[in-house]
Structures are given as structure tokens and as C-alpha cells.
Amino acid sequence: MASLFISYDRTDRAEAQRIYDTLRNRPDIEPWLDVKRLRLVEFDPEIRRLIEDSSYVIALISEASLSSPRYVTTEWAYAQEKRKRVLPVLLDRSLESRSEVPALLERVTRINWVPLYESFDDGMRKILREVYGDLAGGTFRETFSSLGSDRQGWQFDGWKLDDDDAENANSQSLMAKVAPSFSSQQQMRVATIPILLGSWSRFAYARKLVLHRANMTASARFQVTLSDGSHTVPIEDVALTGARLDYSEDWRQVEQPLDLTRFRRGSATLRFALEASDMIPIPLTNGRAQVDNIRID
């Protein structure tokens, strides 16, 4: 669990609240926002404790916060004293030319600055990727936040992000549909991402799956694999065969043991595939798959 302390000046309350609302209910993230900002004593013990207990301090840098000796500058200094990871969020482009900003951010590399003035969504994606990357450590994890994927490198061929997520939280899932037709009697949707391998032994994710074939000659299938180009590890394979015409299951947690001993490379490709075919030109055979909360460790 990552705890995020949001440091801001009262003037920037709306921006701070928006950041808090975006982070709230995210898996493994607990944001904290002082909604009063009316302390009668300067830098009270509760704020000190919250900063000490936090994993990150998100500091909103603005004209107001630079001008006030309370709140952000004091909390920032204390966070650095306690060697906390600080993410500076710049609310205005002009701040980059202010002399106070380089001095304030001297211990933070520019790549970790979050220019929220350019794009709120892009800024929040940067924060989420930083936090989830730190939480993942030597593992792979993907939660598909409300702002998009946590990981860069996804290739979506027919898949897209959907607001229905596994935990009914402020999040999304990865979703695809297939429905063969007269002009396209076979359809396949593939989502892939390259990943660096670790010493992993478990693959877990949540999925929601519906498969239907309209006749015995039709087919519908959902597959999850991990491949290094020479060897492929099957994670899950759900196919309608024989007399089975339907498969329907609400959100379910799937967990499989993972054996990577045959892999000789340090990287692999994770692949989700949904496919269906039907020689009869009536779009009754179909499939729908949703994937969320992927974890490999």
C-alpha cells in the first residue's frame, strides 16, 4: 500500500481535491488531503506524523504556495528532511522561470516534475506510473486506471479500455468483442505488451468472459500466453468445443503457477487473444472478454 500526502495551499484547493478524487479508490493507493488548511498552530504534529508515514508527498507548486511560508514550503522541507519521495506538481508554466522553483526542487530531477498545466490526465498518468512502478518492485502489475494503462508499451489490436472494472473502483479494464459477419467470417482481437522477466512463479489476473457459438461448426476462444519468441507458456485457454455452445462467467480471479525455466531471454511478450469464426453469415456467434488487475510475481 502506498500512502500519498497531498501538500497544497488553500488557494489551490480545487486542484488538490481533483488530484485526491482521481487517486481515491485506486488499488493499493491511499491518498490523504487536509481539507481544512486552517491550522491554528504552525505545522502541527498530525501533519508531521502523516508526512513521516507517507510513501510519497505530492506538492502542488503555484504562485500561492511559493508566496506562503506555511503549508507547501514547510511540508516540502520536512519531507526532504525525512527523505520522502516527493513529486512536485507544477500548476503553471510560468513557475519554471521563477528563481524560487529551482532552489525548491534542487533535490528532484527534472524528469520527476509533473507539469499539470500541460495536461491533467497526462500528469496524473505520470504520478500513477511512478507509484505503481515503485509498488511493483521486481514484479509486473497492471491495474488499468481511470486514466489508462499503468504500463507503457501496450499494443491494442481491437481491444480498448472500458469503465467496467473488477473492483467497481475508480478504474477501468481492458475489453474486446468479436462477432463474425458475412464480410468477416473470422475475427481476432489481440492485446500485447513486452515485459522484462523476473524470477516469477505466479500469474494472476481478473477476467470477465462470455463466449457463444451459434452452431457446431462455429468457434469461440479466449487465450492468455507468455512467450519469449522461442517458447510459449500457456496461462489460460478457454475454447468452446464439442457440444458446448456457451460460456459465461462474471468477474473471476484467475491464478496460475508460472514456470519460466525454458525461457532463455530476459524479456517476453504477454498476449491476450479473443477470437471467433462462423461460416454461416449471420452474426450470432460472438465473444466478449475483459481483463483487469494483472500481476506476475
Phi, psi and omega in degrees: 000130178254124177260132185240117177268122181262114182258128184203163173267152182305326180299332184259025184302319183298317180293320179296319179295321180295319176297315179300314181297326178290323182278336184296138179072008173287142179303130174066020177233133178232099179277153176227132182227125175282101187282349183269309184050036180233040184295136178277337175245143184287127174052068187289164184300330180296317179295319177302314182296317181296321177293319179298325182274352186278154173273325180223152168242119177264111185255120179275115182261119181214176176301319182292316183289331177285332183276339183262131178284349181267183173055250195301308184296321179291315180293323178299312181298320180291321178298318179291325177299322180270008177058043176276153176281121185247132176247105179282127180251110181273125184265352182211138181299324184296341181296333182294339180263358178284136183295332181292331186292310178302323179293321181291325187257018187299333181266004182244121179295147186301331181297338180267359174290145179246101181279082184294339181294336180284314180196121179298314182297316179295322178297318180290326175299320180296318178296313182296319180293324177296312183292312181291328175296321178291319179295324184293325182058238180268018180251174172249132176215147180212122182248351182052076183291175179296346181256002180126195182286148177285330184256143173271152177112356179294141171242116183253107176256087180093351175266155177208167179277140184230146185286347177279111181243167189293333186247009182051040181252188179282069190209187178221179173224170177263129188225145175217153176229147172225143178203094180305147181221182180299321182274345181216084186285346175227129181231142176220137176240130185231134173237130182225156172209133175282140180223151173274130185281150173236187177276073189259152179222005183216139176235125181224145175195165175255142177214154176231127192219133174227123176233139178212132172240137189278346181203172186289340180270348180281167178218152175210136189206146175231129183226146172231127181221161174230124186223142175257011180099330178253326181229147180236131176256117177284128178265312178205144180216108179247114183226141175274116181228168178060228183272359184282123183251341185223148171216125181216126180211131177288185183309128182221141176273123179252131179223126184229144172292151186233125180243109182253018186295335181277345180286132181251351181256163181270004180222162180205173178241125174271132187226129172246130182226133175236126182219155177204148177217150180201121181284342177276123188283051175232123187284064178258327174290134184200170177205151176216129181229142174228140184229141181207161172049060179279135177217129175236121182210000000 
